[in-house]
């Protein structure tokens, strides 16, 4: 049973890693911050801050880490 678990884990490592989707760093954003604010009458505001992935590496960074802040208001129904 232990051997079977080890084989299963090794198979998962090979299946779940790699760059099978081939997305370029210029097209990917990384979430660097997130906030949820509660409003009145079942309303919530979700705010996220993202930065470009190429700014995370010193080799490809331009020195200016532009960040983008996006917000979304959500109404929760059913209470």
N, C-alpha and C positions, 0 to 999 in steps of 0.2 A: 504494500500500500504506500509506503514511504517513497519507494522508487517511482511509482506511478505519479505521485505528487511532484517529484523533481522533474520528471519528463514533461508533465503538463506545464510547470512553471517555465521551463526552458523554451517550450513551444510558444507560450504567451509572450515571452521576451522578444522572440524573433518576429512574431506577428504584429506586435503593437509598437514597435520602434521603426525608425527609418523615415524617409521622406517620400512616402508613396503619393502624397498629394501634390508635391512639387510647387509649393507657393513661394514666390520670391519675397525677400525681406522687404522690398519696397512696397509690397501690397498688403502687408500684415501689420496690424496694430496690437499693442499689448495693453491690457487694462492695468493702470497703475494706482487707481483709487476708485472707491465706490462708496456711495452714501444713500441711505433710505430715510426720507423725512416723512413724518406722519402729519397729515392735514386733517381738516374737519370732514365729517360725514363719509367715512370709509375711503378717503382719498389718500394716496401715497405718491411721493415723488422720488423716482430713482434717478440718481445722477452718477455718471461714470466719467472718469478721466482716462484718456488713452494717449499713448505716445508711439511713435514709429519704431518698429523692431530694429531697424538698422542703427538707431541711436544707442542701442544697448551694448554694442561692441565698440571698443576704442579704435579698431582698425577701419571701420566703415562710418564712424560718427563724424558729423560735420561740426560738432561743438555746440550747435544750437539744438536743443531737444524740444521741438515743437510739441505741444500737448493740445488735445482737443477735449472739450467738456461738452457732454451731451446729457439732456434731461428728458424724462418721460413721466407723464402723470398717469396714474393707474387708479381706477375706481374698483373697489372690491364689492361684489354683490353677494347677497345671500345670507347676511346675518340677521 
